[in-house]
């Protein structure tokens, strides 16, 4: 049929399988990155205290 733009029914399942596999790989990469141990500083000196966010003045 001329002008047909969709894939035949037999090929759509492989397209979905590839999309699902890509989603699983992307999710695994994000979970791995989120659980990665952050790098530690080589200098063990403590950092100065950070302001508590209170605004002074009036």
NORGI-V642566 format. One record per residue. RES is the residue in three letters. SS is DSSP state (H for helix, E for strand, C for the rest). PHI is phi in whole degrees, -180 to 180 (NA if undefined). PSI is psi in radians with two decimals (999 if undefined). Layout:
<<RES & SS & PHI & PSI> <RES & SS & PHI & PSI>>
This chain:
<<UNK & C & NA & 2.04> <UNK & C & -67 & 2.51> <UNK & C & 87 & 0.02> <UNK & C & -76 & 2.23> <UNK & C & -111 & -0.21> <UNK & C & -91 & 2.68> <UNK & C & -76 & 2.69> <UNK & C & -61 & 2.77> <UNK & H & -60 & -0.53> <UNK & H & -68 & -0.51> <UNK & H & -91 & -0.29> <UNK & H & -67 & -0.53> <UNK & H & -68 & -0.62> <UNK & H & -70 & -0.57> <UNK & H & -64 & -0.78> <UNK & H & -66 & -0.66> <UNK & H & -64 & -0.72> <UNK & H & -66 & -0.70> <UNK & H & -65 & -0.72> <UNK & H & -65 & -0.75> <UNK & H & -62 & -0.71> <UNK & H & -65 & -0.66> <UNK & H & -66 & -0.69> <UNK & H & -66 & -0.75> <UNK & H & -64 & -0.74> <UNK & H & -64 & -0.72> <UNK & H & -65 & -0.74> <UNK & H & -63 & -0.68> <UNK & H & -66 & -0.72> <UNK & H & -67 & -0.72> <UNK & H & -65 & -0.73> <UNK & H & -63 & -0.75> <UNK & H & -66 & -0.65> <UNK & H & -70 & -0.53> <UNK & C & -95 & 0.05> <UNK & C & -67 & 2.51> <UNK & C & -75 & 2.23> <UNK & C & -67 & 2.65> <UNK & C & -69 & 2.49> <UNK & C & -96 & 2.57> <UNK & C & -71 & 2.55> <UNK & C & -79 & -0.36> <UNK & C & -97 & 1.99> <UNK & C & -78 & 0.07> <UNK & C & -64 & 2.47> <UNK & C & -71 & 2.65> <UNK & C & -87 & 2.71> <UNK & C & -63 & 2.68> <UNK & C & -64 & 2.50> <UNK & C & -96 & 2.50> <UNK & C & -58 & 2.56> <UNK & C & -81 & 0.06> <UNK & C & 91 & 0.10> <UNK & C & -79 & 2.42> <UNK & C & -103 & 2.23> <UNK & C & -102 & 2.72> <UNK & C & 118 & 3.08> <UNK & C & -152 & 999>>
